[in-house]
Amino acid sequence: MNIGDVAKRSGLPAKTIRYYEDIGFITPARSENGYRHFDEKDLHRLAFIGRARSLGFTIENCRSLLALYADQSRASADVKRVAEENLREIDAKIEGLQAMRATLSHLVGACAGDDRPDCPILKDLERGAV
């Protein structure tokens, strides 16, 4: 398969596939003219990584998960530990976004939104300017 075929089947952009090759997630064969040739194993790894990334796993988490996936003697506790760490990071991001939303919601509510130049949103943003 060429990169276009793998991109279509994996749902990943070709640029992402090239990046994953650069960082060692896959090592497709090369033809004499330098074109990449992907096999089903490459496609499977790319789909695995794509799914993991869609669940918020970092590149390093994906490395760990790929290593655990390849290790037939792995303990599921090791996989769970990586997933729990990711879940904690997601929860922290959600908490941060909720705080951001609450602040912005308050500012929007405080702004009259009329023809006057006075605006609490801009005043708040100005407070953060250095």
C-alpha positions in Angstrom: 0.0 0.0 0.0 1.2 3.5 -0.7 0.8 6.4 1.8 -2.4 7.6 0.2 -4.0 4.1 0.7 -2.8 3.9 4.3 -4.0 7.4 5.0 -7.5 6.5 3.7 -7.7 3.2 5.5 -6.3 4.5 8.8 -8.1 7.8 8.8 -4.8 9.6 9.4 -3.4 12.4 7.3 -0.3 11.5 5.2 1.6 14.2 7.1 0.8 12.5 10.4 1.9 9.1 9.0 5.2 10.6 7.9 5.7 12.1 11.4 4.9 8.7 13.0 7.6 7.2 10.8 10.1 9.9 11.8 9.6 9.2 15.5 9.8 5.5 15.0 6.3 4.3 15.4 6.4 2.5 12.0 9.1 1.6 9.6 7.6 1.0 6.2 9.6 -0.6 3.5 11.1 1.6 0.7 11.1 0.8 -3.0 14.1 1.4 -5.1 12.7 4.8 -6.1 12.3 5.7 -2.4 8.5 5.4 -2.1 7.1 4.1 1.1 5.4 0.7 1.0 3.1 -0.1 3.9 1.9 -3.5 5.0 -1.1 -4.6 7.1 1.1 -4.5 10.2 1.9 -0.8 9.6 -1.8 -0.1 9.0 -2.7 -1.9 12.2 -0.1 0.1 14.2 -1.3 3.4 12.7 -4.9 2.6 13.5 -3.9 1.7 17.0 -2.0 5.0 17.5 -4.8 7.0 15.9 -7.3 5.6 18.3 -5.1 6.1 21.3 -4.4 9.7 20.2 -8.2 10.3 19.8 -8.5 9.3 23.4 -6.0 11.9 24.4 -3.0 9.7 25.0 0.3 11.5 24.5 3.0 10.4 22.1 5.0 8.9 25.0 1.8 7.2 26.3 1.4 5.7 22.8 5.0 4.4 22.9 4.2 2.8 26.3 1.0 1.3 25.0 2.6 -0.1 21.8 5.3 -1.7 23.9 2.7 -3.2 26.2 0.7 -4.4 23.3 3.7 -6.1 21.8 4.6 -7.7 25.2 2.6 -10.9 25.5 3.6 -11.3 29.1 2.3 -7.8 30.0 0.2 -7.3 33.1 -3.1 -5.5 32.4 -2.3 -3.4 35.5 0.5 -1.8 33.5 -1.9 -0.8 30.8 -4.5 0.4 33.3 -1.8 2.6 35.0 -1.1 4.4 31.7 -4.9 4.8 31.0 -5.5 6.1 34.5 -2.7 8.7 34.1 -4.3 9.9 30.9 -7.7 10.0 32.6 -6.3 12.2 35.4 -4.8 14.6 32.8 -8.1 14.8 30.9 -9.9 15.5 34.2 -7.4 18.3 34.9 -8.0 19.8 31.5 -11.8 19.7 31.9 -11.5 21.4 35.3 -9.3 24.1 33.7 -11.8 24.6 30.9 -14.7 24.8 33.3 -12.9 27.5 35.2 -12.1 29.3 32.0 -15.8 29.1 30.9 -17.0 30.4 34.3 -14.8 33.4 34.1 -15.7 34.2 30.5 -19.4 33.6 31.2 -19.2 36.1 34.1 -17.4 38.7 31.9 -19.9 38.3 29.1 -22.8 38.7 31.6 -21.1 41.8 33.0 -20.8 43.5 29.6 -23.7 45.7 28.6 -23.0 45.1 24.9 -24.3 48.5 24.0 -22.9 51.5 22.2 -20.8 52.7 25.2 -17.1 52.2 25.1 -16.9 50.8 28.7 -16.3 47.0 28.5 -15.6 44.7 31.5 -14.2 42.1 29.1 -11.5 44.4 27.8 -10.8 45.7 31.4 -10.2 42.1 32.5 -7.9 41.4 29.5 -6.0 44.6 30.2 -5.3 43.4 33.8 -3.4 40.4 32.4 -1.3 42.5 30.0 2.3 43.1 31.1 
